[in-house]
Amino acid sequence: MSGSYDFRELEFLTVGTLGPKGQREFFLQARAEGELLSLKLEKQQVAALADYLDQVLQDLPEPTGIDDPAADDLGLREPVVAAFTVGSLGIAYAEEADRLIVMAEAIPEGDEDDEDEAVPHARFTVSRAQVAGLIDRARDLVASGRPPCDYCGRPLEPRNRDWCPCQN
């Protein structure tokens, strides 16, 4: 498994998917100083990240300077090869730089008692404009998935003509 990453001057931070609906894999991807990093995560993590970042932006004081523009193209860049699968996400705010910090930690592998083995993690320092672009992109991706069942909330399967067993 790869080591740790610290991306401070991001060209972009985005989320994207590969695969057809119902089988999509979700990725968090960033590029800084010519290095491209892709991390695999779950749809629910993408939705939760967008919701939490939106709340953080609302709670911050008004910006005092001019923010960096958000990237126009927030599609995934090739090659999309996951460095690790995200187990946990964290958010921090660096007030002096007026930047948000998104932290992702891998799902630990192996024995939990092995303290010598560092868990891979990534840290992304992001402008408010980049965060706003990420939130919009994440919400669009999550909403473009399969519609939920009206009764149980689970995604409906197109091969079942959008019928759910809980409707019996």
QUIPE-V670434 format. One record per backbone hydrogen bond with DSSP energy under -0.5 kcal/mol. NH is the residue of the N-H (numbers start at 0). CO is the residue of the C=O. Records with the same first field share a line. If there is no record, write none. Layout:
NH=CO + CO
//
This chain:
1=82
4=120
6=122
7=5
9=7 + 124
10=30
11=30
13=28
15=26
17=24
22=19
24=17
25=40
26=15
27=38
28=13
29=36
30=11
31=34
32=8
34=31
35=33
36=29
37=80
38=27
39=83
40=25
45=41
46=42
47=43
48=44
49=45
50=46
51=47
52=48
53=49
54=50
55=51
56=52
57=53
58=54
59=55 + 56
73=71
80=78
82=37
85=39
86=104
87=104
89=102
91=100
93=98
94=92
96=93
97=93
98=93
99=125
100=91
101=99 + 123
102=89 + 100
103=121
104=87
105=119
106=84
113=110
114=112
116=113
117=115
121=103
122=4
123=101
124=6
125=99 + 123
130=126
131=127
132=128
133=129
134=130
135=131
136=132
137=133
138=134
139=135
140=136
141=137
142=138
143=139
144=141
148=153
152=148
155=146
157=155
159=156
160=157
161=156
162=159
166=163
167=164
//
